[in-house]
């Protein structure tokens, strides 16, 4: 089994391992701080209550702002000729997990 962790970043949880890149919601500023909720190293499992104080996750911002896939929203009401179509591309930040300790 590989070493991995579950982190909380901006109210969302991600399962990460070393050397992995993840795409998260836009982070303001250049510093990303994550809380470690779970740490698995081979057969040793550490669970936080609510988070682990001694576990450190080193994150590096690869791309500060990146646009995601386009999301289209279509509203329709039958028999009334009502149609609305809007869309947007959510902004995201790409992070590299450098080290889990």
FENNOR-V347689 format. One record per residue. PSI is psi in whole degrees, 0 to 359 (NA if undefined). NEAR is the number of other ideal C-beta (glycine too) atoms within 12 Angstrom. D_LAST is the distance of its C-alpha to the last C-alpha in Angstrom with 2 decimals. Layout:
PSI&NEAR&D_LAST ; PSI&NEAR&D_LAST
//
This chain:
143&10&16.00 ; 167&14&13.19 ; 127&25&9.61 ; 169&26&9.97 ; 157&38&9.71 ; 123&28&12.69 ; 158&35&12.78 ; 121&25&15.87 ; 117&31&17.20 ; 38&21&20.85 ; 4&12&21.83 ; 152&19&20.78 ; 140&21&18.15 ; 141&29&16.47 ; 119&23&14.82 ; 155&37&12.46 ; 167&24&10.89 ; 139&20&9.89 ; 3&17&13.13 ; 144&25&14.84 ; 135&22&17.18 ; 152&32&18.17 ; 118&26&21.31 ; 167&34&21.28 ; 156&21&24.14 ; 130&23&25.10 ; 126&28&22.93 ; 136&14&25.10 ; 178&12&24.05 ; 0&15&21.62 ; 127&15&18.53 ; 125&31&16.53 ; 130&21&14.65 ; 143&32&13.06 ; 133&26&12.71 ; 121&34&10.39 ; 328&28&13.06 ; 140&28&11.84 ; 125&29&8.97 ; 122&23&10.53 ; 102&19&9.67 ; 247&11&13.22 ; 357&8&15.39 ; 121&12&13.02 ; 128&18&13.03 ; 125&24&11.90 ; 133&16&14.17 ; 155&20&14.39 ; 82&10&17.84 ; 340&13&17.85 ; 162&24&14.20 ; 126&26&11.17 ; 328&13&11.26 ; 346&11&8.36 ; 132&30&5.65 ; 135&20&5.23 ; 120&37&6.51 ; 118&23&8.42 ; 145&32&11.85 ; 131&23&14.97 ; 115&27&18.44 ; 311&22&20.41 ; 118&21&23.55 ; 320&19&24.27 ; 126&21&27.14 ; 140&22&28.02 ; 138&16&30.77 ; 190&19&30.29 ; 148&13&32.97 ; 134&12&36.24 ; 126&14&36.88 ; 134&12&40.58 ; 123&12&42.15 ; 126&12&45.70 ; 139&12&47.96 ; 134&12&51.20 ; 128&10&54.01 ; 146&8&56.69 ; 16&6&60.35 ; 7&9&59.83 ; 34&8&58.89 ; 116&11&55.61 ; 133&12&52.79 ; 135&13&49.86 ; 122&13&47.14 ; 164&12&44.27 ; 161&13&40.93 ; 161&13&37.87 ; 112&15&34.75 ; 144&17&31.62 ; 142&20&29.47 ; 167&25&25.79 ; 133&30&22.80 ; 125&25&20.87 ; 146&34&17.12 ; 129&23&14.90 ; 106&32&11.26 ; 313&21&10.14 ; 142&18&6.41 ; 122&29&3.80 ; NA&17&0.00
//
